[in-house]
Amino acid sequence: MHASLAIWIMQAFNGLSTFSVLLLMALGLAIIFGQMGVINMAHGEFLTIGAYTTYLLSHASEKWAPWLSKWYFLVAVVVAFSLAGFVGLLVEHLLIRRLYRRPLDTLLATWGLSLIMQQTFRSAFGAREVSATLPDWLMGSLKPTPAIDIPINGLFVMGLTMGLTALVFVLLFRTRIGVDVRATMQNRAMAGAAGINTGRIDRFTFAFGCGLAGIAGAAFTTIGSTGPTSGSLYIVDTFLVVVFGGAQSLLGTIASAFTIAQTQATTEFFMTGSMAKVLTLSAVILILMARPQGLFTLQLRR
């Protein structure tokens, strides 16, 4: 196999790894933004909560429970989801619910919250980046050809993302609470008139979306080191994915995350990372000028 083709294939696989983390972030944000209209600028910090949770469990298992070192990462995924979801529930109760129907105030408040959370991480863990110790079964790579290396941790993150995406679809389209969420998303007033507790749905939605960001943080530790501002590096791309795909469409979110991640990863093979991001952003802006509602929209009966 030609060397340039092998590099291009590995770049495409790197794009799939980025797509996995970006999709987990965007799924939670799409549900929150699509249903509640809340512009949560602190969403990236919930990724950081999940990443630091994984880091702490990694070192705790090495020091106090060596027998757990092999499987701690699976435990970390569950704990990251639970902790990020719980913090999200507190944020919704103490802050977000007081700012409904005030989008500018919500944006400013959550931006301030993100700065507070970043400083909290910096005070607790220091400014230097840290890394979790991956278990042996996440190390190494597969070699389908002598010129191509596919990291096992990337394959695991992709599998985790596909599994969670399937669970989100089952939750939203095959359960009663999913029906309530979609009804509230499509017509809040009518959902309330039909007896749905929209306040309870809002709390569940915000906590669940933040929990998904926590899982994205656990996945992030397999491909990068964690610092106080790790989540903020993803927030712009995450909002771009949600707006480009359509704020109320999970299918659009998946297609948008794949398109943006693969475009950036592939163009980085031909140019610098900064130019690749500029090219991707320019293409998205041009598409949104022609289709401002995003790639996919819900067809609602008026």
N, C-alpha and C positions, 0 to 999 in steps of 0.2 A: 504494500500500500504506500502511495506517495506520502511523504512527510507532511506536506501542507494539508492534505485531505485528513490525515490523522489528527492534526492540530485543530482543524475546523470541527471535526466530530467531537473532540474533547471540549472545545469551547461551547458547542451546542449542549453538551451534557452539563457543563457548568451553568449554563442558562437554565436548565431544568432544576438544578439545585436552588438557584436564586428564585425561580418561579415557585418552588415549593414553599419557601419561607414567605414570599410576597403574597401568595394565595392565602395562606393561613392568616396573615395579617389582614388582608383585604376582605376575607369572608366575614370576619367579625365587624369590621368597619362598615361593610356594605349593609349588614343587618341593622346596625345602630343608626347609620346615616339615612338609610332607606326608610326605616320605620319611624324613627324619632326625630329626624331632621337635625340631629346634634352633630356639630362639627367638632369632633373630639381631637384636639391637637395633642393630647397626652396619650393617645393610643400607642405610640411607639414605646412609651415608658412601661407599658404592661408587657411588651416583649422583653424589656430589660429585667423586669421582675422574674419572668420565667427563666431567663438566662442565668441570673444570679442564683436563683433557686437550684438550678441544675449544678452550678459550680459548687454551692455549699454542700449539696448532697454528695457530690463526687468526693470532696475532701473529707466529709464526715464518714462516708463508708470506708475510705482508705484508712482512717485513723481509728475508728471505733467499731466498725462492722465489716472487716475484710471479706466475710462470706457474702456480703451484699454487693461487693464491687462489680461483680460480673453482670448483675441485673439492675443496678441502681438507676440506670438511665430510664428504664420503663417506669420505675416508681417516680422518677423526677418528672416525667410527662404528666402523670396524674396530679402530683403535688403542685406543679407549675400552673396547671389549669385551675385547680381549686383555689390556690392563693391569689392568682391574678383575678379570678372571678369574684372572690370575697372582697378584695380591695376595690374592684369595680362596683360592687354592690354598695360599699360604703360611700364611694364617690357619688354615685347616683343619688343616694339618700341625703347626703350632706350638701351637695352642690348642684348637680345637674337638674334635679326635679324642681329647683327653685328658678330655673332659667329657661323652661320650656317656652317656645314661641318667641324667644329672644336670641336669634342665631348669632348676632354680632357679640352679645354679651357672653354667650356660650363659647364662642371661639376665643375671646380674650381670657375668659376664666380658665379654660382648659390649657391654653398656652402658658398662663401663669402657673397652673398646676404642674405642667411638664417641667418647668424650670425648678420648681420646688422639689419634685421627685428626683431630678438629675442631681441637685445639690445633696439630697438625702443619700443617694447612692454614692456620691463622691465622699461624703463624710463617713459613711459606713464601710466602704470597700477601698477607698483611695482613688486617685485619679488614674493610676496605671491599669491597663487592661489585664484581665485574668482569663485563664482557660481551664475548662473542666477536663479531667482525665477520662478519655473514652475507654469503654470496656474493649477487651480483645476482639470480640465478635464484630465491632464496628471499625476495626482497623484493617489496613491492607486494601487491595484493589483486585478487580477482575481484569484479565487480559484476553479479550476476544481475539485480538491479533497482537503480534509482537510490538506494534507501534502504538497501540491504544491502551491506556490505563483508565478504568472506570472505578472510582473510589466506592467502597462498600458503604461508607457512611452516607454518601449521596443517594445511593439506591434505597437505603433505609428511610431517609427523609422523604423521598418521593413516595415510597409505599405508605408511610405514615400519613402524608398529605392526602393521598388518594382515599385511604380508609376514612379519615376524618371528614373529607368532603362528602363521601357517600353517607356517613352518619348524619351530617347536617341536612342533606336532602331528605333522608328518611325522617328526621325530626320535624322538618318543616312541612312535608307533604304526606306523612303517614301517621301522624299523631295528633291528638286533640289540641295540645298546646301549640303545635305548628299551625293548625288551622286558625287559632286565635291570633297568633303572631301575624300571619298573612292577612287576616281580616283587618287587624289594626293598621297594618302597613298600607292597605289599599283604601280604607275609609274609616278613619278613627271615630268620627261621630256616629256612623251607622253601627260600628262594632260595639260602641258603648251602649247604644240604644238596644242592641240585641242581647245585652246582659254580660258582655265580656268586660272583665275588670282590666281596663287599659293601663291603669297605673301599675298593677301587678305584672302585666305583660312588658311594660317599659323596664321595670326592675330586672326581670328575667333576661330580657334582650340585652341590656347593657352589661350585666354580669357575664352572660354567655359569650358575648362578643369580646369582652376583655379576657375571658378564659382562653378563647382561641388564640389571642395574641400571646398569652402566656405559653401555650404549646409552641407557637412560632419561636418564642425565645429559647425553649429547650432545643428545638431543631436547629436554631442558629448556632448554638454552641458546638455543633458537629462540623461547622464549616468556617467558623471565625472565633476570635477572642472577644470577650465581653468587657465593655467599659461603661461609664455613667451615661454616655451619649450614644450608645449603640442603637437604641430604638429610634432616636431622632434621625438617623441616617436613612431609615426606611419610610418615614412618615410621608414625605413628598411623593415618592413612588407609589405608596399605598393609596393616597387620595387620587393620584393620577389613574390608577387601575380602576377605582370605584367610579370615578366620573366618566372615564372612557368606556367602561363596560355598561354603564347604566346603573344608577344608584339603587334601584329596586330589583335588579336582575342578578341572581346568583350565576346563571349560565353566562351572562355577560361578564361578570367578575372573573370567572375562570378563563374565558377566551381572552380577556384583556390582560390578565396577569401573564398568560403564556406568551402573548404577542409582544408585550413590552420586555419581558425578561429575555426572550430569545433574540429579539432585535438588538438589545444592548450587548448581549454576550457574543453574538455573531459579528456585529460591526466592530467590536473591540479587537477582533482578529486583523482588521484592515486599518484601524486608526487608534488613537489614544482613547482611554476611558472617558475623558471629559468630552471629546468630540463625539463619541458614540452616544453619550447621554444627550448632548445637544441635538444630534440628528434624530434620536428617538422622540424627544420632546417636541421638536418641530413637526415631525410627522403626525403625532397625536393632535397637536393644535390644528393642523390643516384638516384632519378628519373631523374634529369637533366643530370646526367652522362650517363644514358641510352637513354634519349631523350632530347638533348640539345636545340632543337628548341621550347620546351615547350609542353604543353598538346595539344594545337590546333594551326594549322598554316593555312594561306591562301594558297589555291591552285591556283597559277598563271600560265598563259600560257606563255611560253618562246619562 
